[in-house]
Amino acid sequence: MAGAEVTLPIDRQSASILPNILIVDDSTIDLKLLMEMMAARKMRLNVAFNGEDGYHKAEMLLPDLIMMDLSMPGVDGFSACRMLKNNARTRDIPVIFLTAANETEKRLHGFSLGAVDYIGKPFNAQEVIARVEVHLNLARQRQPVDVSSTQSSPETHDDVLIRTATEYLQQHIGTPPSPEILAQMLGSNEKHMNSIFHERFAMSVFGWLREERLRKARQLLANTSTPIADIGEHLGYSSPANFAKAFRERFSCSPRELRNQMQSGQTQP
């Protein structure tokens, strides 16, 4: 499969209303199977071979539906879906994951990211067509969003990148990936990621994560009765002593002192 775009034979007069499907999969065998299954349907098909390419093609083509493999090298299906759902231009495009994995945890994680369905491998032709048509019909019933009316200026790729990165770090605040791995997950590199963090927050990725952990620690101390050791462990500190040291350096008091001050009304949350 030499090209990255494949269009099925179509009636030129009806081309403007034919659904446009983007299939993202690094397996040429699976791509060929899906195209054969859908060849009898009047659909326009575009293909991408990895998550990064799939994200950029979705942003450019605005397909009616995306079929996305989960396991791909570099930017996998989960990471590509995060990017799509953090981009105002692509967030409303339904994403169906393609996967051989049947673990409930992975499926629930995909739904939490905004995927609308899963199709298991090996493929069943009737199931594939049925699921695709169901979600195309549901998408048609929703009112399309006019992106131009919701933004004062066009969103850049760096806007999407930094929003996705900070969201991921917040969700994995106790066990974050290294800045290098985080950048690779999102189709970038560590130098560029640190550059846009410096531009937006005047600090590196690691510096932002440190501040976010301490901000969250202060919030939890003020609003919960969670034991201080548990808060430190939740936020990724290796020991209560390391948590207390980092907290004191930032706020000039220990976590316990701050909690006591808040409870006595001496300090605002």
C-alpha positions as CSV (number, residue, x, y, z in Angstrom):
1,M,0.0,0.0,0.0
2,A,2.2,2.8,-1.3
3,G,0.0,5.9,-0.8
4,A,-1.3,7.3,2.4
5,E,-4.7,8.2,0.9
6,V,-7.1,5.8,-0.8
7,T,-10.4,6.9,-2.2
8,L,-13.0,4.3,-3.3
9,P,-14.8,4.8,-6.6
10,I,-17.6,7.2,-6.1
11,D,-20.4,9.0,-7.9
12,R,-19.0,12.5,-8.5
13,Q,-22.5,14.1,-8.2
14,S,-23.0,12.6,-4.7
15,A,-19.4,13.0,-3.5
16,S,-20.1,15.9,-1.3
17,I,-22.5,13.9,0.9
18,L,-20.6,10.6,1.1
19,P,-19.2,9.9,4.6
20,N,-15.4,10.3,4.9
21,I,-13.7,7.7,7.1
22,L,-10.1,8.0,8.3
23,I,-8.5,4.6,9.2
24,V,-5.4,4.8,11.4
25,D,-3.4,1.5,11.6
26,D,0.2,0.5,11.2
27,S,-0.8,-3.0,9.9
28,T,-1.2,-3.0,6.1
29,I,-3.0,-6.3,6.4
30,D,-5.6,-4.9,8.7
31,L,-6.0,-1.8,6.5
32,K,-6.5,-4.0,3.4
33,L,-9.2,-6.1,5.3
34,L,-11.1,-3.0,6.4
35,M,-11.0,-1.4,3.0
36,E,-12.3,-4.6,1.4
37,M,-15.1,-4.8,4.0
38,M,-16.2,-1.3,3.3
39,A,-15.6,-1.3,-0.5
40,A,-19.2,-2.1,-1.3
41,R,-20.3,0.9,0.8
42,K,-20.4,4.4,-0.7
43,M,-17.7,5.9,1.6
44,R,-14.5,7.9,1.0
45,L,-11.5,6.3,2.8
46,N,-8.3,7.9,3.9
47,V,-5.6,6.1,5.7
48,A,-2.7,6.9,8.1
49,F,-0.1,4.5,9.4
50,N,0.6,5.9,12.9
51,G,-1.1,8.0,15.6
52,E,0.8,11.2,14.8
53,D,0.0,11.0,11.1
54,G,-3.6,10.1,11.9
55,Y,-3.9,13.2,14.2
56,H,-2.6,15.5,11.5
57,K,-4.8,14.0,8.8
58,A,-7.8,14.3,11.0
59,E,-7.1,18.0,11.6
60,M,-6.7,18.6,7.8
61,L,-9.5,16.4,6.4
62,L,-12.1,16.6,9.2
63,P,-13.4,13.1,8.6
64,D,-16.9,12.1,9.7
65,L,-15.4,9.2,11.7
66,I,-12.0,7.8,12.7
67,M,-11.2,4.1,13.1
68,M,-8.0,4.0,15.2
69,D,-5.7,1.1,16.1
70,L,-4.7,1.1,19.8
71,S,-1.2,-0.4,19.5
72,M,1.1,1.6,17.2
73,P,4.8,2.5,17.7
74,G,5.5,6.1,18.8
75,V,2.1,7.9,19.2
76,D,-0.3,5.1,20.1
77,G,-4.1,5.2,19.7
78,F,-4.7,6.5,23.3
79,S,-2.3,9.5,22.8
80,A,-3.7,10.3,19.4
81,C,-7.2,10.3,20.8
82,R,-6.1,12.7,23.6
83,M,-4.8,15.1,21.0
84,L,-7.9,14.9,19.0
85,K,-10.2,15.5,21.9
86,N,-8.1,18.5,23.0
87,N,-8.4,20.2,19.6
88,A,-11.5,22.2,19.1
89,R,-11.3,21.4,15.4
90,T,-11.4,17.6,15.9
91,R,-12.9,17.0,19.3
92,D,-16.4,16.1,18.0
93,I,-15.2,13.5,15.4
94,P,-16.3,10.1,16.7
95,V,-13.3,7.7,17.3
96,I,-13.7,3.9,17.2
97,F,-10.8,2.0,18.5
98,L,-9.5,-1.1,16.7
99,T,-7.8,-3.6,19.1
100,A,-7.0,-7.2,19.7
101,A,-6.9,-6.5,23.4
102,N,-10.0,-7.5,25.3
103,E,-9.1,-6.1,28.7
104,T,-11.9,-4.2,30.4
105,E,-9.5,-1.7,31.9
106,K,-8.2,-0.7,28.5
107,R,-11.7,-0.3,27.1
108,L,-12.8,1.8,30.0
109,H,-9.7,4.0,29.6
110,G,-10.5,4.5,25.9
111,F,-14.0,5.5,26.7
112,S,-12.7,8.0,29.4
113,L,-10.7,9.6,26.6
114,G,-13.7,10.2,24.5
115,A,-13.8,7.1,22.2
116,V,-17.3,6.1,21.2
117,D,-16.8,2.4,20.6
118,Y,-14.4,-0.6,20.1
119,I,-14.1,-3.0,17.3
120,G,-12.2,-6.2,18.1
121,K,-9.6,-8.0,16.0
122,P,-10.0,-10.3,14.0
123,F,-12.7,-8.3,12.3
124,N,-16.2,-9.4,11.5
125,A,-17.4,-7.6,8.4
126,Q,-21.0,-7.3,9.5
127,E,-20.0,-5.9,12.9
128,V,-17.6,-3.4,11.4
129,I,-20.2,-2.0,9.0
130,A,-22.9,-2.0,11.6
131,R,-20.9,-0.1,14.2
132,V,-19.6,2.4,11.7
133,E,-23.1,3.2,10.4
134,V,-24.5,3.5,13.9
135,H,-21.9,6.1,14.8
136,L,-22.2,8.0,11.5
137,N,-25.9,8.2,12.0
138,L,-25.5,9.5,15.6
139,A,-22.9,12.0,14.5
140,R,-25.3,13.3,11.8
141,Q,-27.9,13.9,14.4
142,R,-25.7,16.2,16.4
143,Q,-25.5,19.8,15.5
144,P,-22.0,20.6,14.0
145,V,-19.8,23.0,16.0
146,D,-18.7,26.1,14.2
147,V,-15.1,26.3,15.4
148,S,-14.6,29.8,14.0
149,S,-17.4,31.2,16.2
150,T,-15.9,29.7,19.4
151,Q,-12.4,31.0,19.0
152,S,-11.1,34.5,18.6
153,S,-8.0,33.3,16.9
154,P,-7.0,30.0,15.2
155,E,-5.6,27.4,17.6
156,T,-2.0,26.3,17.0
157,H,-0.6,22.8,17.3
158,D,1.4,24.0,20.3
159,D,-1.9,25.0,22.0
160,V,-3.2,21.5,21.6
161,L,0.1,19.9,22.6
162,I,0.5,21.8,25.8
163,R,-3.1,21.3,26.8
164,T,-2.8,17.6,26.2
165,A,0.5,17.4,28.1
166,T,-0.7,19.2,31.2
167,E,-3.9,17.2,31.2
168,Y,-2.0,13.9,31.0
169,L,0.4,15.0,33.8
170,Q,-2.5,16.0,36.0
171,Q,-4.1,12.6,35.5
172,H,-0.8,10.8,36.2
173,I,0.6,13.2,38.8
174,G,1.9,10.5,41.1
175,T,3.6,8.4,38.3
176,P,4.3,10.8,35.5
177,P,6.5,9.8,32.5
178,S,9.8,11.6,32.0
179,P,9.6,14.8,29.9
180,E,11.3,12.8,27.1
181,I,8.8,10.0,27.1
182,L,5.9,12.4,27.5
183,A,7.1,14.3,24.4
184,Q,7.5,11.1,22.4
185,M,3.9,10.0,23.4
186,L,2.6,13.2,21.8
187,G,4.7,13.1,18.7
188,S,7.1,15.8,19.8
189,N,10.5,16.0,21.4
190,E,11.8,17.0,24.8
191,K,13.4,20.3,23.6
192,H,10.3,21.5,21.9
193,M,8.1,20.5,24.8
194,N,10.3,22.4,27.3
195,S,10.3,25.4,25.0
196,I,6.6,25.7,24.8
197,F,6.3,25.2,28.6
198,H,8.8,28.0,29.1
199,E,6.8,30.2,26.7
200,R,3.5,29.6,28.5
201,F,4.5,29.0,32.1
202,A,8.0,30.4,32.3
203,M,9.3,27.0,33.6
204,S,10.2,23.6,32.2
205,V,8.0,20.5,32.1
206,F,9.6,19.3,35.4
207,G,9.2,22.7,37.0
208,W,5.5,22.9,36.0
209,L,4.9,19.4,37.4
210,R,6.7,20.3,40.7
211,E,4.4,23.4,41.1
212,E,1.3,21.5,40.2
213,R,2.1,18.8,42.8
214,L,2.6,21.4,45.5
215,R,-0.5,23.3,44.4
216,K,-2.5,20.1,44.6
217,A,-1.0,19.3,48.0
218,R,-2.0,22.6,49.4
219,Q,-5.6,22.1,48.1
220,L,-5.8,18.6,49.6
221,L,-4.5,19.8,53.0
222,A,-7.1,22.5,53.0
223,N,-10.1,20.6,51.8
224,T,-9.7,17.1,53.0
225,S,-8.8,15.1,56.1
226,T,-6.6,12.8,54.2
227,P,-3.5,11.8,56.1
228,I,-0.5,13.9,55.1
229,A,1.6,10.8,54.3
230,D,-1.1,9.6,52.0
231,I,-1.2,13.0,50.2
232,G,2.5,12.9,49.6
233,E,2.4,9.3,48.3
234,H,-0.5,10.2,46.0
235,L,1.4,13.0,44.5
236,G,4.5,10.9,43.8
237,Y,6.9,11.8,46.7
238,S,9.1,8.9,47.6
239,S,8.8,9.5,51.4
240,P,7.0,11.8,53.8
241,A,10.3,13.5,54.6
242,N,10.8,14.4,50.9
243,F,7.3,15.7,50.7
244,A,7.7,17.8,53.8
245,K,11.0,19.2,52.5
246,A,9.6,20.2,49.1
247,F,6.5,21.7,50.7
248,R,8.6,23.7,53.2
249,E,10.9,25.1,50.5
250,R,7.8,26.3,48.5
251,F,5.5,27.5,51.3
252,S,8.0,28.2,54.2
253,C,6.1,25.8,56.5
254,S,5.5,22.1,56.8
255,P,2.3,20.4,55.5
256,R,1.1,19.9,59.1
257,E,1.8,23.5,60.0
258,L,-0.2,24.7,57.0
259,R,-3.1,22.4,57.8
260,N,-3.2,23.6,61.4
261,Q,-3.1,27.2,60.2
262,M,-6.0,26.6,57.8
263,Q,-8.1,24.8,60.4
264,S,-7.6,27.7,62.9
265,G,-8.5,30.3,60.2
266,Q,-5.0,31.9,60.2
267,T,-4.4,31.1,56.5
268,Q,-6.8,31.1,53.5
269,P,-7.0,27.9,51.4
